[in-house]
């Protein structure tokens, strides 16, 4: 599987390139199937992208929004990925509520995973999956030392317990389900990610490297995150 490494010149260039990837994937999906299925990443890195999308004019009725993972916290908790995406973007545009598929993580890992798997049933390959990269190489809520759901019979959605960063209980799409995508884009910023990028490039076994879609993955970094190692 091919991993394409891309280094932006600065923050403005990084955002421009990220927006271009979203626009391209949306055009392709809408032209092919009339709907655009996008999976959102949590954390702080994609915030600028979401805020920029909120300023754009799209036919939001044809966008279908999914989430790669969620923290088992109340639905209105400020650390919920879904709340961040809503405040930065989704509540600021005319996207139908039924098109935004939030992981019901407030139900707890097992119940939420089961319910989200039912919601995903019948959904084919995602058009674009956005992912982040943790300093330990994790992505979504797939952490080192845990089951990443790589096997051919892995569930689409995994309950996560004892996560190494709070909160310990989470829900995550499995590596296998995240890889069922036409495009996968990792959004990476900051010097704190440099060691993880270097380990990934050396071929170390990391959760991020377990996402192996047929078309490969793109990793969009700023200069602080890039490593020649």
PyMOL commands that place a pseudoatom at each C-alpha (Angstrom):
pseudoatom trace, name=CA, resn=UNK, resi=1, chain=A, elem=C, hetatm=0, pos=[0.000, 0.000, 0.000]
pseudoatom trace, name=CA, resn=UNK, resi=2, chain=A, elem=C, hetatm=0, pos=[1.271, 3.455, -0.909]
pseudoatom trace, name=CA, resn=UNK, resi=3, chain=A, elem=C, hetatm=0, pos=[1.679, 6.210, 1.679]
pseudoatom trace, name=CA, resn=UNK, resi=4, chain=A, elem=C, hetatm=0, pos=[2.045, 9.641, 0.096]
pseudoatom trace, name=CA, resn=UNK, resi=5, chain=A, elem=C, hetatm=0, pos=[3.803, 12.213, 2.309]
pseudoatom trace, name=CA, resn=UNK, resi=6, chain=A, elem=C, hetatm=0, pos=[3.013, 15.860, 1.643]
pseudoatom trace, name=CA, resn=UNK, resi=7, chain=A, elem=C, hetatm=0, pos=[4.587, 18.818, 3.471]
pseudoatom trace, name=CA, resn=UNK, resi=8, chain=A, elem=C, hetatm=0, pos=[2.899, 22.220, 3.401]
pseudoatom trace, name=CA, resn=UNK, resi=9, chain=A, elem=C, hetatm=0, pos=[4.909, 25.439, 3.377]
pseudoatom trace, name=CA, resn=UNK, resi=10, chain=A, elem=C, hetatm=0, pos=[2.983, 27.053, 6.236]
pseudoatom trace, name=CA, resn=UNK, resi=11, chain=A, elem=C, hetatm=0, pos=[-0.400, 27.029, 7.951]
pseudoatom trace, name=CA, resn=UNK, resi=12, chain=A, elem=C, hetatm=0, pos=[-2.162, 28.817, 5.109]
pseudoatom trace, name=CA, resn=UNK, resi=13, chain=A, elem=C, hetatm=0, pos=[-0.764, 26.367, 2.571]
pseudoatom trace, name=CA, resn=UNK, resi=14, chain=A, elem=C, hetatm=0, pos=[-1.708, 23.415, 4.809]
pseudoatom trace, name=CA, resn=UNK, resi=15, chain=A, elem=C, hetatm=0, pos=[-5.305, 24.620, 5.017]
pseudoatom trace, name=CA, resn=UNK, resi=16, chain=A, elem=C, hetatm=0, pos=[-5.450, 25.316, 1.287]
pseudoatom trace, name=CA, resn=UNK, resi=17, chain=A, elem=C, hetatm=0, pos=[-4.271, 21.811, 0.495]
pseudoatom trace, name=CA, resn=UNK, resi=18, chain=A, elem=C, hetatm=0, pos=[-6.661, 20.221, 3.009]
pseudoatom trace, name=CA, resn=UNK, resi=19, chain=A, elem=C, hetatm=0, pos=[-9.622, 22.129, 1.572]
pseudoatom trace, name=CA, resn=UNK, resi=20, chain=A, elem=C, hetatm=0, pos=[-8.614, 21.137, -1.942]
pseudoatom trace, name=CA, resn=UNK, resi=21, chain=A, elem=C, hetatm=0, pos=[-8.635, 17.463, -0.945]
pseudoatom trace, name=CA, resn=UNK, resi=22, chain=A, elem=C, hetatm=0, pos=[-12.128, 17.775, 0.526]
pseudoatom trace, name=CA, resn=UNK, resi=23, chain=A, elem=C, hetatm=0, pos=[-13.423, 19.659, -2.513]
pseudoatom trace, name=CA, resn=UNK, resi=24, chain=A, elem=C, hetatm=0, pos=[-11.966, 17.101, -4.911]
pseudoatom trace, name=CA, resn=UNK, resi=25, chain=A, elem=C, hetatm=0, pos=[-13.392, 14.132, -3.010]
pseudoatom trace, name=CA, resn=UNK, resi=26, chain=A, elem=C, hetatm=0, pos=[-16.801, 15.811, -2.792]
pseudoatom trace, name=CA, resn=UNK, resi=27, chain=A, elem=C, hetatm=0, pos=[-16.943, 16.587, -6.509]
pseudoatom trace, name=CA, resn=UNK, resi=28, chain=A, elem=C, hetatm=0, pos=[-15.969, 13.049, -7.403]
pseudoatom trace, name=CA, resn=UNK, resi=29, chain=A, elem=C, hetatm=0, pos=[-18.516, 11.470, -5.054]
pseudoatom trace, name=CA, resn=UNK, resi=30, chain=A, elem=C, hetatm=0, pos=[-21.373, 13.754, -6.020]
pseudoatom trace, name=CA, resn=UNK, resi=31, chain=A, elem=C, hetatm=0, pos=[-20.687, 13.172, -9.691]
pseudoatom trace, name=CA, resn=UNK, resi=32, chain=A, elem=C, hetatm=0, pos=[-20.559, 9.421, -9.214]
pseudoatom trace, name=CA, resn=UNK, resi=33, chain=A, elem=C, hetatm=0, pos=[-23.293, 8.745, -6.669]
pseudoatom trace, name=CA, resn=UNK, resi=34, chain=A, elem=C, hetatm=0, pos=[-25.053, 12.002, -5.813]
pseudoatom trace, name=CA, resn=UNK, resi=35, chain=A, elem=C, hetatm=0, pos=[-23.948, 11.877, -2.170]
pseudoatom trace, name=CA, resn=UNK, resi=36, chain=A, elem=C, hetatm=0, pos=[-20.671, 12.519, -0.356]
pseudoatom trace, name=CA, resn=UNK, resi=37, chain=A, elem=C, hetatm=0, pos=[-19.831, 10.350, 2.660]
pseudoatom trace, name=CA, resn=UNK, resi=38, chain=A, elem=C, hetatm=0, pos=[-17.124, 11.956, 4.788]
pseudoatom trace, name=CA, resn=UNK, resi=39, chain=A, elem=C, hetatm=0, pos=[-15.695, 10.688, 8.090]
pseudoatom trace, name=CA, resn=UNK, resi=40, chain=A, elem=C, hetatm=0, pos=[-14.526, 13.378, 10.500]
pseudoatom trace, name=CA, resn=UNK, resi=41, chain=A, elem=C, hetatm=0, pos=[-11.488, 13.337, 12.752]
pseudoatom trace, name=CA, resn=UNK, resi=42, chain=A, elem=C, hetatm=0, pos=[-11.504, 14.734, 16.265]
pseudoatom trace, name=CA, resn=UNK, resi=43, chain=A, elem=C, hetatm=0, pos=[-8.858, 16.669, 18.153]
pseudoatom trace, name=CA, resn=UNK, resi=44, chain=A, elem=C, hetatm=0, pos=[-7.580, 20.159, 17.516]
pseudoatom trace, name=CA, resn=UNK, resi=45, chain=A, elem=C, hetatm=0, pos=[-5.787, 19.666, 14.198]
pseudoatom trace, name=CA, resn=UNK, resi=46, chain=A, elem=C, hetatm=0, pos=[-8.847, 19.651, 11.882]
pseudoatom trace, name=CA, resn=UNK, resi=47, chain=A, elem=C, hetatm=0, pos=[-10.485, 22.638, 13.606]
pseudoatom trace, name=CA, resn=UNK, resi=48, chain=A, elem=C, hetatm=0, pos=[-9.215, 25.180, 11.063]
pseudoatom trace, name=CA, resn=UNK, resi=49, chain=A, elem=C, hetatm=0, pos=[-10.471, 22.988, 8.227]
pseudoatom trace, name=CA, resn=UNK, resi=50, chain=A, elem=C, hetatm=0, pos=[-13.942, 22.702, 9.760]
pseudoatom trace, name=CA, resn=UNK, resi=51, chain=A, elem=C, hetatm=0, pos=[-14.153, 26.439, 10.363]
pseudoatom trace, name=CA, resn=UNK, resi=52, chain=A, elem=C, hetatm=0, pos=[-13.157, 27.096, 6.760]
pseudoatom trace, name=CA, resn=UNK, resi=53, chain=A, elem=C, hetatm=0, pos=[-15.798, 24.696, 5.453]
pseudoatom trace, name=CA, resn=UNK, resi=54, chain=A, elem=C, hetatm=0, pos=[-18.403, 26.552, 7.503]
pseudoatom trace, name=CA, resn=UNK, resi=55, chain=A, elem=C, hetatm=0, pos=[-17.690, 29.631, 5.390]
pseudoatom trace, name=CA, resn=UNK, resi=56, chain=A, elem=C, hetatm=0, pos=[-18.272, 27.846, 2.092]
pseudoatom trace, name=CA, resn=UNK, resi=57, chain=A, elem=C, hetatm=0, pos=[-21.376, 27.317, 0.009]
pseudoatom trace, name=CA, resn=UNK, resi=58, chain=A, elem=C, hetatm=0, pos=[-22.124, 23.689, -0.832]
pseudoatom trace, name=CA, resn=UNK, resi=59, chain=A, elem=C, hetatm=0, pos=[-25.221, 21.608, -1.424]
pseudoatom trace, name=CA, resn=UNK, resi=60, chain=A, elem=C, hetatm=0, pos=[-25.055, 20.351, 2.135]
pseudoatom trace, name=CA, resn=UNK, resi=61, chain=A, elem=C, hetatm=0, pos=[-28.169, 18.227, 1.654]
pseudoatom trace, name=CA, resn=UNK, resi=62, chain=A, elem=C, hetatm=0, pos=[-25.999, 15.785, -0.289]
pseudoatom trace, name=CA, resn=UNK, resi=63, chain=A, elem=C, hetatm=0, pos=[-23.270, 15.493, 2.346]
pseudoatom trace, name=CA, resn=UNK, resi=64, chain=A, elem=C, hetatm=0, pos=[-23.342, 12.559, 4.776]
pseudoatom trace, name=CA, resn=UNK, resi=65, chain=A, elem=C, hetatm=0, pos=[-21.204, 13.065, 7.868]
pseudoatom trace, name=CA, resn=UNK, resi=66, chain=A, elem=C, hetatm=0, pos=[-19.761, 10.259, 9.980]
pseudoatom trace, name=CA, resn=UNK, resi=67, chain=A, elem=C, hetatm=0, pos=[-17.286, 10.184, 12.849]
pseudoatom trace, name=CA, resn=UNK, resi=68, chain=A, elem=C, hetatm=0, pos=[-14.151, 8.081, 13.166]
pseudoatom trace, name=CA, resn=UNK, resi=69, chain=A, elem=C, hetatm=0, pos=[-14.328, 7.912, 16.937]
pseudoatom trace, name=CA, resn=UNK, resi=70, chain=A, elem=C, hetatm=0, pos=[-15.881, 9.439, 20.013]
pseudoatom trace, name=CA, resn=UNK, resi=71, chain=A, elem=C, hetatm=0, pos=[-15.232, 9.781, 23.717]
pseudoatom trace, name=CA, resn=UNK, resi=72, chain=A, elem=C, hetatm=0, pos=[-17.699, 8.256, 26.140]
pseudoatom trace, name=CA, resn=UNK, resi=73, chain=A, elem=C, hetatm=0, pos=[-18.829, 11.525, 27.665]
pseudoatom trace, name=CA, resn=UNK, resi=74, chain=A, elem=C, hetatm=0, pos=[-22.200, 13.293, 27.836]
pseudoatom trace, name=CA, resn=UNK, resi=75, chain=A, elem=C, hetatm=0, pos=[-23.371, 14.501, 24.426]
pseudoatom trace, name=CA, resn=UNK, resi=76, chain=A, elem=C, hetatm=0, pos=[-22.888, 18.142, 25.424]
pseudoatom trace, name=CA, resn=UNK, resi=77, chain=A, elem=C, hetatm=0, pos=[-19.440, 17.672, 26.952]
pseudoatom trace, name=CA, resn=UNK, resi=78, chain=A, elem=C, hetatm=0, pos=[-16.875, 20.120, 25.504]
pseudoatom trace, name=CA, resn=UNK, resi=79, chain=A, elem=C, hetatm=0, pos=[-14.426, 17.274, 24.779]
pseudoatom trace, name=CA, resn=UNK, resi=80, chain=A, elem=C, hetatm=0, pos=[-16.826, 15.427, 22.507]
pseudoatom trace, name=CA, resn=UNK, resi=81, chain=A, elem=C, hetatm=0, pos=[-15.626, 15.274, 18.910]
pseudoatom trace, name=CA, resn=UNK, resi=82, chain=A, elem=C, hetatm=0, pos=[-19.186, 15.709, 17.697]
pseudoatom trace, name=CA, resn=UNK, resi=83, chain=A, elem=C, hetatm=0, pos=[-19.667, 18.916, 19.678]
pseudoatom trace, name=CA, resn=UNK, resi=84, chain=A, elem=C, hetatm=0, pos=[-16.424, 20.365, 18.328]
pseudoatom trace, name=CA, resn=UNK, resi=85, chain=A, elem=C, hetatm=0, pos=[-17.480, 19.628, 14.757]
pseudoatom trace, name=CA, resn=UNK, resi=86, chain=A, elem=C, hetatm=0, pos=[-20.946, 21.043, 15.333]
pseudoatom trace, name=CA, resn=UNK, resi=87, chain=A, elem=C, hetatm=0, pos=[-19.734, 24.287, 16.873]
pseudoatom trace, name=CA, resn=UNK, resi=88, chain=A, elem=C, hetatm=0, pos=[-16.999, 24.849, 14.297]
pseudoatom trace, name=CA, resn=UNK, resi=89, chain=A, elem=C, hetatm=0, pos=[-18.921, 23.801, 11.200]
pseudoatom trace, name=CA, resn=UNK, resi=90, chain=A, elem=C, hetatm=0, pos=[-22.047, 21.663, 11.151]
pseudoatom trace, name=CA, resn=UNK, resi=91, chain=A, elem=C, hetatm=0, pos=[-24.348, 23.944, 13.133]
pseudoatom trace, name=CA, resn=UNK, resi=92, chain=A, elem=C, hetatm=0, pos=[-23.279, 26.862, 10.933]
pseudoatom trace, name=CA, resn=UNK, resi=93, chain=A, elem=C, hetatm=0, pos=[-24.458, 25.400, 7.624]
pseudoatom trace, name=CA, resn=UNK, resi=94, chain=A, elem=C, hetatm=0, pos=[-27.739, 24.081, 6.286]
pseudoatom trace, name=CA, resn=UNK, resi=95, chain=A, elem=C, hetatm=0, pos=[-26.938, 20.398, 6.566]
pseudoatom trace, name=CA, resn=UNK, resi=96, chain=A, elem=C, hetatm=0, pos=[-29.995, 18.304, 7.509]
pseudoatom trace, name=CA, resn=UNK, resi=97, chain=A, elem=C, hetatm=0, pos=[-29.749, 16.868, 11.007]
pseudoatom trace, name=CA, resn=UNK, resi=98, chain=A, elem=C, hetatm=0, pos=[-30.496, 13.412, 9.622]
pseudoatom trace, name=CA, resn=UNK, resi=99, chain=A, elem=C, hetatm=0, pos=[-27.314, 13.603, 7.535]
pseudoatom trace, name=CA, resn=UNK, resi=100, chain=A, elem=C, hetatm=0, pos=[-25.050, 13.917, 10.582]
pseudoatom trace, name=CA, resn=UNK, resi=101, chain=A, elem=C, hetatm=0, pos=[-24.426, 10.503, 12.128]
pseudoatom trace, name=CA, resn=UNK, resi=102, chain=A, elem=C, hetatm=0, pos=[-23.087, 11.041, 15.635]
pseudoatom trace, name=CA, resn=UNK, resi=103, chain=A, elem=C, hetatm=0, pos=[-21.701, 8.117, 17.648]
pseudoatom trace, name=CA, resn=UNK, resi=104, chain=A, elem=C, hetatm=0, pos=[-23.965, 7.802, 20.726]
pseudoatom trace, name=CA, resn=UNK, resi=105, chain=A, elem=C, hetatm=0, pos=[-20.958, 7.363, 23.012]
pseudoatom trace, name=CA, resn=UNK, resi=106, chain=A, elem=C, hetatm=0, pos=[-22.859, 8.632, 26.036]
pseudoatom trace, name=CA, resn=UNK, resi=107, chain=A, elem=C, hetatm=0, pos=[-24.437, 5.141, 26.127]
pseudoatom trace, name=CA, resn=UNK, resi=108, chain=A, elem=C, hetatm=0, pos=[-21.088, 3.557, 26.981]
pseudoatom trace, name=CA, resn=UNK, resi=109, chain=A, elem=C, hetatm=0, pos=[-18.600, 1.755, 24.728]
pseudoatom trace, name=CA, resn=UNK, resi=110, chain=A, elem=C, hetatm=0, pos=[-20.452, -1.487, 24.033]
pseudoatom trace, name=CA, resn=UNK, resi=111, chain=A, elem=C, hetatm=0, pos=[-23.966, -0.120, 23.489]
pseudoatom trace, name=CA, resn=UNK, resi=112, chain=A, elem=C, hetatm=0, pos=[-22.688, 2.795, 21.447]
pseudoatom trace, name=CA, resn=UNK, resi=113, chain=A, elem=C, hetatm=0, pos=[-20.537, 0.565, 19.251]
pseudoatom trace, name=CA, resn=UNK, resi=114, chain=A, elem=C, hetatm=0, pos=[-23.460, -1.771, 18.605]
pseudoatom trace, name=CA, resn=UNK, resi=115, chain=A, elem=C, hetatm=0, pos=[-25.806, 1.080, 17.722]
pseudoatom trace, name=CA, resn=UNK, resi=116, chain=A, elem=C, hetatm=0, pos=[-23.327, 2.795, 15.416]
pseudoatom trace, name=CA, resn=UNK, resi=117, chain=A, elem=C, hetatm=0, pos=[-22.638, -0.487, 13.659]
pseudoatom trace, name=CA, resn=UNK, resi=118, chain=A, elem=C, hetatm=0, pos=[-26.367, -0.739, 12.955]
pseudoatom trace, name=CA, resn=UNK, resi=119, chain=A, elem=C, hetatm=0, pos=[-26.402, 2.821, 11.617]
pseudoatom trace, name=CA, resn=UNK, resi=120, chain=A, elem=C, hetatm=0, pos=[-23.477, 1.973, 9.332]
pseudoatom trace, name=CA, resn=UNK, resi=121, chain=A, elem=C, hetatm=0, pos=[-25.077, -1.230, 8.059]
pseudoatom trace, name=CA, resn=UNK, resi=122, chain=A, elem=C, hetatm=0, pos=[-25.542, -1.018, 4.316]
pseudoatom trace, name=CA, resn=UNK, resi=123, chain=A, elem=C, hetatm=0, pos=[-23.176, 1.920, 3.886]
pseudoatom trace, name=CA, resn=UNK, resi=124, chain=A, elem=C, hetatm=0, pos=[-20.472, 1.121, 1.364]
pseudoatom trace, name=CA, resn=UNK, resi=125, chain=A, elem=C, hetatm=0, pos=[-17.025, 2.619, 1.042]
pseudoatom trace, name=CA, resn=UNK, resi=126, chain=A, elem=C, hetatm=0, pos=[-16.617, 6.080, 2.502]
pseudoatom trace, name=CA, resn=UNK, resi=127, chain=A, elem=C, hetatm=0, pos=[-15.661, 8.765, 0.001]
pseudoatom trace, name=CA, resn=UNK, resi=128, chain=A, elem=C, hetatm=0, pos=[-13.197, 10.542, 2.295]
pseudoatom trace, name=CA, resn=UNK, resi=129, chain=A, elem=C, hetatm=0, pos=[-11.876, 9.585, 5.731]
pseudoatom trace, name=CA, resn=UNK, resi=130, chain=A, elem=C, hetatm=0, pos=[-10.127, 12.303, 7.723]
pseudoatom trace, name=CA, resn=UNK, resi=131, chain=A, elem=C, hetatm=0, pos=[-7.774, 11.069, 10.443]
pseudoatom trace, name=CA, resn=UNK, resi=132, chain=A, elem=C, hetatm=0, pos=[-5.326, 12.561, 12.897]
pseudoatom trace, name=CA, resn=UNK, resi=133, chain=A, elem=C, hetatm=0, pos=[-2.093, 11.221, 14.310]
pseudoatom trace, name=CA, resn=UNK, resi=134, chain=A, elem=C, hetatm=0, pos=[-1.262, 11.055, 18.001]
pseudoatom trace, name=CA, resn=UNK, resi=135, chain=A, elem=C, hetatm=0, pos=[2.216, 11.393, 19.444]
pseudoatom trace, name=CA, resn=UNK, resi=136, chain=A, elem=C, hetatm=0, pos=[2.135, 7.641, 20.148]
pseudoatom trace, name=CA, resn=UNK, resi=137, chain=A, elem=C, hetatm=0, pos=[1.035, 6.824, 16.605]
pseudoatom trace, name=CA, resn=UNK, resi=138, chain=A, elem=C, hetatm=0, pos=[-2.622, 6.342, 17.456]
pseudoatom trace, name=CA, resn=UNK, resi=139, chain=A, elem=C, hetatm=0, pos=[-5.389, 7.394, 15.125]
pseudoatom trace, name=CA, resn=UNK, resi=140, chain=A, elem=C, hetatm=0, pos=[-9.110, 7.694, 15.830]
pseudoatom trace, name=CA, resn=UNK, resi=141, chain=A, elem=C, hetatm=0, pos=[-9.284, 5.791, 19.142]
pseudoatom trace, name=CA, resn=UNK, resi=142, chain=A, elem=C, hetatm=0, pos=[-7.036, 2.961, 17.994]
pseudoatom trace, name=CA, resn=UNK, resi=143, chain=A, elem=C, hetatm=0, pos=[-4.142, 2.924, 20.464]
pseudoatom trace, name=CA, resn=UNK, resi=144, chain=A, elem=C, hetatm=0, pos=[-0.914, 0.932, 20.709]
pseudoatom trace, name=CA, resn=UNK, resi=145, chain=A, elem=C, hetatm=0, pos=[-1.416, -2.243, 22.707]
pseudoatom trace, name=CA, resn=UNK, resi=146, chain=A, elem=C, hetatm=0, pos=[-5.112, -2.480, 21.861]
pseudoatom trace, name=CA, resn=UNK, resi=147, chain=A, elem=C, hetatm=0, pos=[-7.126, -4.303, 19.212]
pseudoatom trace, name=CA, resn=UNK, resi=148, chain=A, elem=C, hetatm=0, pos=[-7.218, -2.156, 16.086]
pseudoatom trace, name=CA, resn=UNK, resi=149, chain=A, elem=C, hetatm=0, pos=[-9.750, -4.254, 14.219]
pseudoatom trace, name=CA, resn=UNK, resi=150, chain=A, elem=C, hetatm=0, pos=[-7.478, -5.228, 11.349]
pseudoatom trace, name=CA, resn=UNK, resi=151, chain=A, elem=C, hetatm=0, pos=[-8.725, -8.773, 10.783]
pseudoatom trace, name=CA, resn=UNK, resi=152, chain=A, elem=C, hetatm=0, pos=[-10.964, -9.594, 7.852]
pseudoatom trace, name=CA, resn=UNK, resi=153, chain=A, elem=C, hetatm=0, pos=[-13.788, -10.432, 10.257]
pseudoatom trace, name=CA, resn=UNK, resi=154, chain=A, elem=C, hetatm=0, pos=[-13.257, -7.421, 12.530]
pseudoatom trace, name=CA, resn=UNK, resi=155, chain=A, elem=C, hetatm=0, pos=[-16.319, -5.478, 13.570]
pseudoatom trace, name=CA, resn=UNK, resi=156, chain=A, elem=C, hetatm=0, pos=[-16.939, -2.125, 11.911]
pseudoatom trace, name=CA, resn=UNK, resi=157, chain=A, elem=C, hetatm=0, pos=[-17.133, -0.356, 15.278]
pseudoatom trace, name=CA, resn=UNK, resi=158, chain=A, elem=C, hetatm=0, pos=[-15.080, -1.163, 18.366]
pseudoatom trace, name=CA, resn=UNK, resi=159, chain=A, elem=C, hetatm=0, pos=[-15.719, -0.459, 22.046]
pseudoatom trace, name=CA, resn=UNK, resi=160, chain=A, elem=C, hetatm=0, pos=[-12.526, 0.905, 23.590]
pseudoatom trace, name=CA, resn=UNK, resi=161, chain=A, elem=C, hetatm=0, pos=[-11.600, 0.434, 27.246]
pseudoatom trace, name=CA, resn=UNK, resi=162, chain=A, elem=C, hetatm=0, pos=[-8.512, 1.518, 29.185]
pseudoatom trace, name=CA, resn=UNK, resi=163, chain=A, elem=C, hetatm=0, pos=[-7.374, 4.047, 26.601]
pseudoatom trace, name=CA, resn=UNK, resi=164, chain=A, elem=C, hetatm=0, pos=[-3.966, 5.470, 27.575]
pseudoatom trace, name=CA, resn=UNK, resi=165, chain=A, elem=C, hetatm=0, pos=[-5.290, 9.029, 27.412]
pseudoatom trace, name=CA, resn=UNK, resi=166, chain=A, elem=C, hetatm=0, pos=[-8.483, 10.276, 29.059]
pseudoatom trace, name=CA, resn=UNK, resi=167, chain=A, elem=C, hetatm=0, pos=[-11.246, 9.457, 28.910]
pseudoatom trace, name=CA, resn=UNK, resi=168, chain=A, elem=C, hetatm=0, pos=[-10.447, 5.735, 29.102]
pseudoatom trace, name=CA, resn=UNK, resi=169, chain=A, elem=C, hetatm=0, pos=[-13.719, 4.626, 27.505]
pseudoatom trace, name=CA, resn=UNK, resi=170, chain=A, elem=C, hetatm=0, pos=[-14.281, 5.411, 23.841]
pseudoatom trace, name=CA, resn=UNK, resi=171, chain=A, elem=C, hetatm=0, pos=[-15.809, 4.127, 20.607]
pseudoatom trace, name=CA, resn=UNK, resi=172, chain=A, elem=C, hetatm=0, pos=[-13.862, 3.858, 17.350]
pseudoatom trace, name=CA, resn=UNK, resi=173, chain=A, elem=C, hetatm=0, pos=[-14.347, 2.671, 13.825]
pseudoatom trace, name=CA, resn=UNK, resi=174, chain=A, elem=C, hetatm=0, pos=[-12.039, -0.267, 13.249]
pseudoatom trace, name=CA, resn=UNK, resi=175, chain=A, elem=C, hetatm=0, pos=[-8.966, -0.102, 11.036]
pseudoatom trace, name=CA, resn=UNK, resi=176, chain=A, elem=C, hetatm=0, pos=[-10.708, -2.396, 8.570]
pseudoatom trace, name=CA, resn=UNK, resi=177, chain=A, elem=C, hetatm=0, pos=[-13.783, -0.125, 8.336]
pseudoatom trace, name=CA, resn=UNK, resi=178, chain=A, elem=C, hetatm=0, pos=[-11.731, 3.057, 8.086]
pseudoatom trace, name=CA, resn=UNK, resi=179, chain=A, elem=C, hetatm=0, pos=[-9.836, 1.476, 5.207]
pseudoatom trace, name=CA, resn=UNK, resi=180, chain=A, elem=C, hetatm=0, pos=[-13.071, 0.887, 3.292]
pseudoatom trace, name=CA, resn=UNK, resi=181, chain=A, elem=C, hetatm=0, pos=[-12.661, 4.273, 1.696]
pseudoatom trace, name=CA, resn=UNK, resi=182, chain=A, elem=C, hetatm=0, pos=[-11.899, 5.788, -1.663]
pseudoatom trace, name=CA, resn=UNK, resi=183, chain=A, elem=C, hetatm=0, pos=[-9.610, 8.348, -0.055]
pseudoatom trace, name=CA, resn=UNK, resi=184, chain=A, elem=C, hetatm=0, pos=[-7.950, 8.579, 3.358]
pseudoatom trace, name=CA, resn=UNK, resi=185, chain=A, elem=C, hetatm=0, pos=[-6.294, 11.828, 4.442]
pseudoatom trace, name=CA, resn=UNK, resi=186, chain=A, elem=C, hetatm=0, pos=[-4.230, 12.154, 7.613]
pseudoatom trace, name=CA, resn=UNK, resi=187, chain=A, elem=C, hetatm=0, pos=[-4.056, 15.715, 8.946]
pseudoatom trace, name=CA, resn=UNK, resi=188, chain=A, elem=C, hetatm=0, pos=[-0.858, 16.227, 10.948]
pseudoatom trace, name=CA, resn=UNK, resi=189, chain=A, elem=C, hetatm=0, pos=[0.556, 19.358, 12.563]
pseudoatom trace, name=CA, resn=UNK, resi=190, chain=A, elem=C, hetatm=0, pos=[3.128, 20.224, 15.193]
pseudoatom trace, name=CA, resn=UNK, resi=191, chain=A, elem=C, hetatm=0, pos=[6.587, 19.181, 16.328]
pseudoatom trace, name=CA, resn=UNK, resi=192, chain=A, elem=C, hetatm=0, pos=[5.002, 16.822, 18.859]
pseudoatom trace, name=CA, resn=UNK, resi=193, chain=A, elem=C, hetatm=0, pos=[4.042, 14.521, 15.974]
pseudoatom trace, name=CA, resn=UNK, resi=194, chain=A, elem=C, hetatm=0, pos=[7.538, 14.348, 14.484]
pseudoatom trace, name=CA, resn=UNK, resi=195, chain=A, elem=C, hetatm=0, pos=[8.601, 11.174, 16.275]
pseudoatom trace, name=CA, resn=UNK, resi=196, chain=A, elem=C, hetatm=0, pos=[5.388, 9.396, 15.302]
pseudoatom trace, name=CA, resn=UNK, resi=197, chain=A, elem=C, hetatm=0, pos=[5.876, 10.434, 11.667]
pseudoatom trace, name=CA, resn=UNK, resi=198, chain=A, elem=C, hetatm=0, pos=[9.464, 9.172, 11.787]
pseudoatom trace, name=CA, resn=UNK, resi=199, chain=A, elem=C, hetatm=0, pos=[8.390, 5.838, 13.292]
pseudoatom trace, name=CA, resn=UNK, resi=200, chain=A, elem=C, hetatm=0, pos=[5.687, 5.460, 10.649]
pseudoatom trace, name=CA, resn=UNK, resi=201, chain=A, elem=C, hetatm=0, pos=[8.152, 6.183, 7.859]
pseudoatom trace, name=CA, resn=UNK, resi=202, chain=A, elem=C, hetatm=0, pos=[10.574, 3.618, 9.307]
pseudoatom trace, name=CA, resn=UNK, resi=203, chain=A, elem=C, hetatm=0, pos=[7.859, 0.991, 8.992]
pseudoatom trace, name=CA, resn=UNK, resi=204, chain=A, elem=C, hetatm=0, pos=[7.171, 0.520, 12.690]
pseudoatom trace, name=CA, resn=UNK, resi=205, chain=A, elem=C, hetatm=0, pos=[3.889, -1.083, 13.641]
pseudoatom trace, name=CA, resn=UNK, resi=206, chain=A, elem=C, hetatm=0, pos=[1.588, 1.787, 14.568]
pseudoatom trace, name=CA, resn=UNK, resi=207, chain=A, elem=C, hetatm=0, pos=[-2.202, 2.109, 14.591]
pseudoatom trace, name=CA, resn=UNK, resi=208, chain=A, elem=C, hetatm=0, pos=[-2.011, 4.787, 11.886]
pseudoatom trace, name=CA, resn=UNK, resi=209, chain=A, elem=C, hetatm=0, pos=[-0.132, 2.397, 9.616]
pseudoatom trace, name=CA, resn=UNK, resi=210, chain=A, elem=C, hetatm=0, pos=[-2.901, -0.187, 10.043]
pseudoatom trace, name=CA, resn=UNK, resi=211, chain=A, elem=C, hetatm=0, pos=[-5.251, 1.905, 7.887]
pseudoatom trace, name=CA, resn=UNK, resi=212, chain=A, elem=C, hetatm=0, pos=[-4.593, 0.381, 4.479]
pseudoatom trace, name=CA, resn=UNK, resi=213, chain=A, elem=C, hetatm=0, pos=[-7.181, 1.334, 1.859]
pseudoatom trace, name=CA, resn=UNK, resi=214, chain=A, elem=C, hetatm=0, pos=[-6.736, 0.040, -1.694]
pseudoatom trace, name=CA, resn=UNK, resi=215, chain=A, elem=C, hetatm=0, pos=[-5.803, 3.478, -2.996]
pseudoatom trace, name=CA, resn=UNK, resi=216, chain=A, elem=C, hetatm=0, pos=[-3.246, 4.190, -0.288]
pseudoatom trace, name=CA, resn=UNK, resi=217, chain=A, elem=C, hetatm=0, pos=[-3.261, 7.094, 2.134]
pseudoatom trace, name=CA, resn=UNK, resi=218, chain=A, elem=C, hetatm=0, pos=[-2.210, 10.739, 1.979]
pseudoatom trace, name=CA, resn=UNK, resi=219, chain=A, elem=C, hetatm=0, pos=[-0.470, 12.362, 4.944]
pseudoatom trace, name=CA, resn=UNK, resi=220, chain=A, elem=C, hetatm=0, pos=[-0.645, 16.166, 4.932]
pseudoatom trace, name=CA, resn=UNK, resi=221, chain=A, elem=C, hetatm=0, pos=[1.849, 17.686, 7.366]
pseudoatom trace, name=CA, resn=UNK, resi=222, chain=A, elem=C, hetatm=0, pos=[3.235, 21.041, 8.321]
pseudoatom trace, name=CA, resn=UNK, resi=223, chain=A, elem=C, hetatm=0, pos=[6.994, 21.526, 8.421]
pseudoatom trace, name=CA, resn=UNK, resi=224, chain=A, elem=C, hetatm=0, pos=[7.120, 21.064, 12.198]
pseudoatom trace, name=CA, resn=UNK, resi=225, chain=A, elem=C, hetatm=0, pos=[5.728, 17.538, 11.927]
pseudoatom trace, name=CA, resn=UNK, resi=226, chain=A, elem=C, hetatm=0, pos=[7.876, 16.388, 9.010]
pseudoatom trace, name=CA, resn=UNK, resi=227, chain=A, elem=C, hetatm=0, pos=[10.793, 14.090, 9.663]
pseudoatom trace, name=CA, resn=UNK, resi=228, chain=A, elem=C, hetatm=0, pos=[13.410, 12.911, 7.223]
pseudoatom trace, name=CA, resn=UNK, resi=229, chain=A, elem=C, hetatm=0, pos=[14.194, 9.896, 9.432]
for i in range(1, 229): cmd.bond("trace and resi %d" % i, "trace and resi %d" % (i + 1))
show_as sticks, trace
zoom trace
